[in-house]
Amino acid sequence: MAQLIKLYDYISRYELNAYRYSSQFIRLKKQQWDKVSQAWESDTFHSVMKVSESPTLQREDDTEKLSILKMFKSRFSKEEPEPQVIKPLINDAILADEDLQFQFTTIPKTIDDLKHLFLDYIFRFQVRWASSTLREISSVEKSVYRDRVLKYFVQRIPDHYLLLYRPVFQLKNAPVELDLILIGTTEVYCITLVEQLDETVFTGSKEKFWVARKGDHEKKVLSPLLSLNRTGTVVEKLISAQEVDIPVKKLMISRNGYIDYPYAPYDITILDKRTYHEWFQRLRKSSAPLKHTQLKAAQVLLSHCLTNSYYRKEWDEESSND
């Protein structure tokens, strides 16, 4: 499952430390999969259900919630200003926020059902990590959770790929929205999707507009080269400026249609319905540990991204108390 390290202009905890969170995600995901799969195989799946079937477990859960609430109250209370209390409470908050604690509402019938449920929870967890830190949070549009393209790439690509999904970069005091950026262990892919209805044929040219044909109907569409070249240029300049030794490739992709562009620029790779599946399967089957150069490239790009966020309520309260 690709790691979503940047989503639009939302704050991302990967911005704080791409090295730490990239490896931590892989570890946490494996731990939680082992936990839920073992619970399913041993017929103890109620232990990871949202509402426990055991009254004892429910009471323990309620007690834990009250304990956490009490800790937060004491953390921000003016009546208990002792500085020694601050450190453990912040640590507890960090652990609670970063730990993958899935709460299932249904018991899957098959292992495939379990995998799909698990992937859906992981996806929501990824969106949370790509829109918040311990102190700050961004307002996430509900449409994000229904974004089929986002979900497709996040759920189908291996863990060692890092995805920036339509990030907004701050360049020369102006925000610039780019396309998809996928950082692999040996190369960075800048991806522009060219898609409409199934079987649509896109005829490319050097002009500002291309022609999209579906049966007897045709219409003009803005050339995808404009967006792809913008994304590729920005990524190449930022990475080369920091002397990160990793190649940048520009991909124009149509998963459900065809791209007819015989005189495409030499630095553009075109993947359509005839060639995309084979390329994507190779991507999915790849296996490699995270590389230092890859993480360095991610940190460089994230450092130039625009971020809109606000402090969490508890941190605002702390500031006002100070």
FENRA-V722188 format. One record per pair of residues at least 4 apart in sequence whose C-alpha atoms are under 8 Angstrom apart, sorted by sequence separation. I is the first residue (numbers start at 1). GAP is how many residues later the second one is. D is the distance in Angstrom with one decimal. If there is no record, write none. Layout:
I&GAP&D / I&GAP&D
//
This chain:
6&4&7.1 / 7&4&7.9 / 11&4&7.6 / 12&4&7.6 / 13&4&7.0 / 14&4&4.5 / 17&4&6.4 / 18&4&5.9 / 19&4&6.8 / 20&4&6.1 / 21&4&5.9 / 22&4&6.9 / 23&4&6.5 / 24&4&6.1 / 25&4&5.9 / 26&4&6.3 / 27&4&6.3 / 28&4&6.2 / 29&4&6.1 / 30&4&6.2 / 31&4&6.3 / 32&4&6.2 / 33&4&5.9 / 34&4&5.9 / 35&4&6.2 / 36&4&6.1 / 37&4&6.1 / 38&4&6.0 / 39&4&6.1 / 40&4&6.2 / 45&4&6.7 / 48&4&7.7 / 53&4&7.9 / 54&4&6.2 / 55&4&6.1 / 56&4&6.2 / 57&4&6.1 / 58&4&6.2 / 59&4&6.1 / 60&4&6.2 / 61&4&6.3 / 62&4&6.2 / 63&4&6.1 / 64&4&6.2 / 65&4&6.2 / 66&4&6.0 / 67&4&6.2 / 68&4&6.3 / 69&4&6.2 / 70&4&6.2 / 71&4&6.0 / 72&4&6.4 / 73&4&5.9 / 77&4&7.0 / 82&4&7.7 / 83&4&7.9 / 85&4&6.6 / 86&4&6.3 / 87&4&6.3 / 88&4&6.1 / 89&4&6.2 / 90&4&6.2 / 91&4&6.3 / 92&4&6.1 / 93&4&6.1 / 94&4&6.1 / 95&4&5.8 / 109&4&6.4 / 110&4&6.4 / 111&4&6.2 / 112&4&6.3 / 113&4&6.2 / 114&4&6.0 / 115&4&6.1 / 116&4&6.3 / 117&4&6.4 / 118&4&6.1 / 119&4&6.0 / 120&4&6.4 / 121&4&6.1 / 122&4&6.1 / 123&4&6.4 / 124&4&6.3 / 125&4&6.3 / 126&4&6.1 / 127&4&6.2 / 128&4&6.1 / 129&4&7.1 / 132&4&5.7 / 133&4&6.2 / 140&4&7.1 / 141&4&8.0 / 142&4&7.3 / 143&4&6.1 / 147&4&6.2 / 148&4&5.9 / 149&4&6.4 / 150&4&6.1 / 151&4&5.8 / 152&4&6.1 / 153&4&6.0 / 157&4&7.0 / 170&4&5.7 / 171&4&6.2 / 183&4&6.4 / 184&4&5.8 / 196&4&6.6 / 205&4&7.7 / 213&4&5.7 / 214&4&6.2 / 223&4&7.9 / 224&4&6.2 / 225&4&5.7 / 226&4&6.2 / 227&4&6.2 / 228&4&6.1 / 229&4&5.9 / 230&4&6.3 / 231&4&6.2 / 232&4&6.0 / 233&4&6.1 / 234&4&6.2 / 235&4&6.1 / 236&4&5.9 / 237&4&5.9 / 238&4&6.7 / 239&4&6.3 / 240&4&5.9 / 254&4&6.4 / 264&4&6.7 / 271&4&5.4 / 272&4&5.2 / 273&4&7.1 / 275&4&6.7 / 276&4&6.1 / 277&4&6.1 / 278&4&6.4 / 279&4&6.4 / 280&4&6.2 / 281&4&6.1 / 282&4&6.3 / 290&4&7.0 / 291&4&6.4 / 292&4&6.1 / 293&4&6.2 / 294&4&6.4 / 295&4&6.2 / 296&4&6.2 / 297&4&6.3 / 298&4&6.1 / 299&4&6.1 / 300&4&7.0 / 301&4&6.7 / 311&4&6.1 / 312&4&6.3 / 313&4&6.2 / 314&4&6.3 / 315&4&6.2 / 316&4&6.3 / 317&4&6.1 / 318&4&6.2 / 6&5&7.5 / 7&5&7.7 / 13&5&7.9 / 14&5&7.9 / 39&5&4.9 / 40&5&5.1 / 47&5&6.5 / 52&5&6.6 / 53&5&7.8 / 75&5&7.7 / 108&5&5.3 / 109&5&7.6 / 132&5&4.2 / 146&5&7.8 / 170&5&4.7 / 171&5&6.9 / 183&5&4.5 / 184&5&7.7 / 195&5&7.7 / 205&5&6.4 / 213&5&4.2 / 239&5&5.5 / 240&5&7.6 / 254&5&7.2 / 271&5&4.8 / 290&5&7.4 / 311&5&6.1 / 6&6&6.0 / 14&6&8.0 / 39&6&4.8 / 46&6&5.9 / 52&6&5.9 / 74&6&6.4 / 108&6&5.3 / 131&6&6.0 / 132&6&6.2 / 144&6&7.9 / 145&6&7.8 / 169&6&5.6 / 170&6&6.4 / 182&6&5.8 / 183&6&6.3 / 204&6&5.3 / 212&6&5.4 / 213&6&6.7 / 5&7&6.5 / 14&7&6.0 / 46&7&6.3 / 51&7&7.5 / 131&7&5.3 / 168&7&6.2 / 169&7&5.1 / 181&7&7.1 / 182&7&5.0 / 203&7&5.9 / 204&7&7.0 / 211&7&6.7 / 212&7&5.4 / 5&8&7.8 / 6&8&7.7 / 13&8&7.5 / 14&8&7.5 / 39&8&7.4 / 131&8&7.6 / 168&8&5.4 / 169&8&6.3 / 181&8&5.7 / 182&8&6.5 / 202&8&6.9 / 203&8&5.2 / 211&8&5.7 / 212&8&6.1 / 5&9&5.7 / 36&9&7.3 / 39&9&7.7 / 108&9&7.9 / 131&9&7.1 / 154&9&7.7 / 168&9&4.3 / 169&9&7.5 / 181&9&4.7 / 182&9&7.6 / 202&9&5.7 / 203&9&6.4 / 211&9&4.6 / 212&9&6.6 / 5&10&7.8 / 75&10&7.2 / 167&10&5.8 / 168&10&6.2 / 180&10&5.9 / 181&10&6.2 / 202&10&4.5 / 210&10&5.6 / 211&10&6.1 / 75&11&6.6 / 166&11&6.3 / 167&11&5.7 / 179&11&7.1 / 180&11&5.0 / 201&11&5.7 / 202&11&6.4 / 209&11&6.0 / 210&11&5.3 / 259&11&7.4 / 36&12&7.1 / 166&12&5.2 / 167&12&7.1 / 179&12&6.3 / 180&12&6.6 / 200&12&6.5 / 201&12&5.1 / 209&12&5.4 / 210&12&6.1 / 236&12&6.4 / 259&12&7.9 / 166&13&4.6 / 167&13&7.6 / 179&13&5.9 / 200&13&5.6 / 201&13&6.5 / 209&13&4.6 / 210&13&5.4 / 235&13&7.6 / 259&13&6.2 / 75&14&6.8 / 165&14&6.8 / 166&14&5.3 / 200&14&4.8 / 208&14&6.2 / 209&14&4.9 / 258&14&5.2 / 150&15&7.3 / 165&15&4.9 / 166&15&7.7 / 199&15&6.8 / 200&15&7.9 / 208&15&5.5 / 257&15&6.1 / 258&15&5.9 / 164&16&5.9 / 165&16&6.6 / 207&16&7.4 / 232&16&7.3 / 252&16&7.1 / 255&16&7.7 / 256&16&7.2 / 257&16&5.5 / 258&16&7.5 / 72&17&7.5 / 163&17&7.3 / 164&17&5.0 / 197&17&7.7 / 232&17&7.5 / 250&17&6.8 / 251&17&6.0 / 252&17&6.2 / 253&17&6.1 / 254&17&6.3 / 255&17&5.6 / 256&17&5.5 / 71&18&6.9 / 163&18&5.8 / 164&18&6.4 / 208&18&8.0 / 232&18&6.2 / 249&18&7.4 / 250&18&5.3 / 251&18&4.9 / 252&18&4.9 / 253&18&4.8 / 254&18&4.5 / 255&18&5.2 / 3&19&7.3 / 102&19&7.0 / 163&19&4.6 / 204&19&7.5 / 249&19&7.5 / 250&19&6.2 / 251&19&6.0 / 252&19&6.2 / 253&19&5.6 / 254&19&6.4 / 162&20&5.7 / 163&20&6.4 / 249&20&7.8 / 251&20&7.2 / 124&21&7.3 / 161&21&6.6 / 162&21&5.0 / 229&21&7.8 / 255&21&6.3 / 3&22&7.9 / 161&22&5.6 / 162&22&6.7 / 228&22&6.9 / 254&22&7.6 / 255&22&7.8 / 161&23&4.9 / 228&23&7.8 / 253&23&7.3 / 160&24&6.8 / 161&24&7.2 / 228&24&7.4 / 100&25&7.7 / 160&25&7.2 / 123&28&7.1 / 224&28&7.8 / 194&30&6.9 / 123&31&7.2 / 193&31&7.9 / 123&32&7.0 / 192&32&6.9 / 192&35&7.2 / 119&36&6.6 / 192&36&5.6 / 97&37&7.3 / 191&37&6.8 / 190&38&7.0 / 94&40&6.6 / 93&41&7.8 / 190&41&6.5 / 190&42&5.9 / 246&47&7.1 / 179&48&7.0 / 245&48&6.9 / 246&48&7.5 / 178&49&7.1 / 179&49&7.1 / 244&49&6.7 / 246&51&7.8 / 178&52&7.2 / 179&52&6.2 / 244&52&7.2 / 50&53&4.5 / 178&53&5.3 / 244&53&6.3 / 48&54&6.8 / 49&54&5.2 / 50&54&5.4 / 51&54&7.4 / 48&55&5.6 / 49&55&4.6 / 50&55&5.5 / 202&55&7.8 / 204&55&7.2 / 48&56&6.2 / 49&56&5.7 / 200&56&7.6 / 201&56&5.9 / 202&56&6.1 / 203&56&6.1 / 204&56&6.0 / 205&56&6.7 / 49&57&7.3 / 199&57&6.1 / 200&57&4.9 / 201&57&4.7 / 202&57&4.8 / 203&57&4.8 / 204&57&4.6 / 49&58&8.0 / 188&58&7.1 / 190&58&7.3 / 194&58&7.0 / 198&58&5.1 / 199&58&4.5 / 200&58&6.3 / 201&58&5.9 / 202&58&5.9 / 203&58&6.0 / 204&58&8.0 / 205&58&7.7 / 239&58&6.3 / 242&58&7.5 / 187&59&5.5 / 188&59&6.2 / 189&59&6.0 / 190&59&6.1 / 191&59&6.2 / 192&59&6.4 / 193&59&6.1 / 194&59&5.9 / 195&59&5.5 / 197&59&7.5 / 198&59&5.7 / 199&59&6.8 / 201&59&7.0 / 205&59&8.0 / 186&60&6.3 / 187&60&5.0 / 188&60&4.7 / 189&60&5.0 / 190&60&4.8 / 191&60&4.9 / 192&60&5.1 / 193&60&4.9 / 194&60&5.0 / 195&60&7.1 / 196&60&7.9 / 197&60&7.6 / 204&60&7.9 / 46&61&8.0 / 186&61&7.4 / 187&61&5.9 / 188&61&6.1 / 189&61&5.9 / 190&61&6.0 / 191&61&6.0 / 192&61&6.2 / 193&61&5.9 / 195&61&6.8 / 196&61&7.7 / 239&61&6.8 / 45&62&6.9 / 187&62&7.2 / 189&62&6.7 / 191&62&7.1 / 195&62&6.7 / 238&62&7.1 / 239&62&7.4 / 238&63&6.9 / 235&66&7.3 / 32&68&6.6 / 32&69&7.7 / 28&71&7.2 / 29&71&7.4 / 28&72&6.6 / 37&77&7.7 / 33&85&7.6 / 29&93&7.8 / 185&103&7.3 / 185&104&7.7 / 185&105&6.3 / 185&106&5.6 / 187&107&7.9 / 185&108&7.6 / 186&108&7.1 / 185&109&5.4 / 184&110&6.5 / 183&111&6.7 / 183&114&7.9 / 14&115&7.9 / 183&115&7.1 / 13&116&6.0 / 14&116&7.5 / 12&117&6.1 / 13&117&6.5 / 12&118&4.3 / 13&118&7.6 / 11&119&6.4 / 12&119&5.1 / 13&119&6.2 / 7&120&7.9 / 10&120&6.8 / 11&120&4.9 / 12&120&5.5 / 13&120&5.0 / 10&121&5.0 / 11&121&5.6 / 12&121&6.5 / 4&122&6.0 / 10&122&7.6 / 11&122&7.3 / 3&123&7.0 / 4&123&7.2 / 7&123&6.0 / 5&124&7.8 / 6&124&5.5 / 7&124&7.2 / 4&125&8.0 / 5&125&5.7 / 6&125&8.0 / 11&125&7.6 / 158&125&7.9 / 4&126&6.3 / 11&126&6.6 / 157&126&7.1 / 158&126&6.0 / 10&127&7.9 / 11&127&6.1 / 157&127&5.4 / 158&127&7.9 / 160&127&7.7 / 10&128&5.4 / 156&128&6.9 / 158&128&7.4 / 160&128&6.8 / 10&129&7.7 / 158&129&7.5 / 160&129&6.4 / 10&130&7.8 / 160&130&5.6 / 175&131&7.1 / 26&133&6.6 / 171&133&7.6 / 170&134&5.9 / 169&135&5.8 / 170&135&5.7 / 162&136&7.7 / 169&136&4.2 / 170&136&5.3 / 168&137&5.7 / 169&137&5.2 / 167&138&6.9 / 168&138&5.5 / 167&139&7.9 / 168&139&8.0 / 4&150&6.8 / 2&151&7.0 / 3&151&6.7 / 2&152&4.7 / 1&153&5.6 / 2&153&6.5 / 1&154&4.8 / 2&154&7.2 / 1&155&5.8 / 2&155&4.9 / 1&156&4.9 / 2&156&5.2 / 3&156&6.0 / 1&157&4.6 / 2&157&4.7 / 3&157&7.4 / 5&157&6.3 / 6&157&6.9 / 7&157&6.1 / 8&157&6.3 / 1&158&4.6 / 2&158&6.6 / 3&158&6.3 / 4&158&6.2 / 5&158&5.8 / 6&158&4.6 / 7&158&5.0 / 8&158&5.3 / 9&158&6.1 / 2&159&5.1 / 3&159&4.8 / 4&159&4.9 / 5&159&5.7 / 6&159&6.1 / 7&159&6.5 / 8&159&4.3 / 9&159&5.4 / 1&160&8.0 / 2&160&5.8 / 3&160&5.9 / 4&160&6.3 / 7&160&5.8 / 8&160&5.7 / 2&161&6.5 / 4&161&7.4 / 6&161&6.3 / 8&169&7.9 / 138&170&6.5 / 139&170&7.4 / 138&171&4.4 / 137&172&5.4 / 138&172&6.4 / 136&173&6.3 / 137&173&5.6 / 136&174&5.4 / 137&174&6.3 / 136&175&4.3 / 137&175&6.2 / 135&176&5.8 / 136&176&5.3 / 135&177&5.8 / 135&180&6.4 / 76&238&7.8 / 76&241&7.3 / 76&242&6.0 / 78&243&7.4 / 76&245&7.8 / 23&267&7.6 / 19&276&6.0 / 18&277&6.4 / 18&280&6.9 / 18&281&5.9 / 17&282&7.5 / 15&284&6.9 / 14&285&8.0 / 15&287&5.6 / 14&288&7.9 / 15&288&6.8 / 6&296&7.5 / 9&296&7.3 / 11&296&5.3 / 9&297&5.5 / 10&297&5.5 / 11&297&6.4 / 9&298&4.8 / 10&298&5.7 / 11&298&6.1 / 9&299&5.9 / 10&299&6.6
//
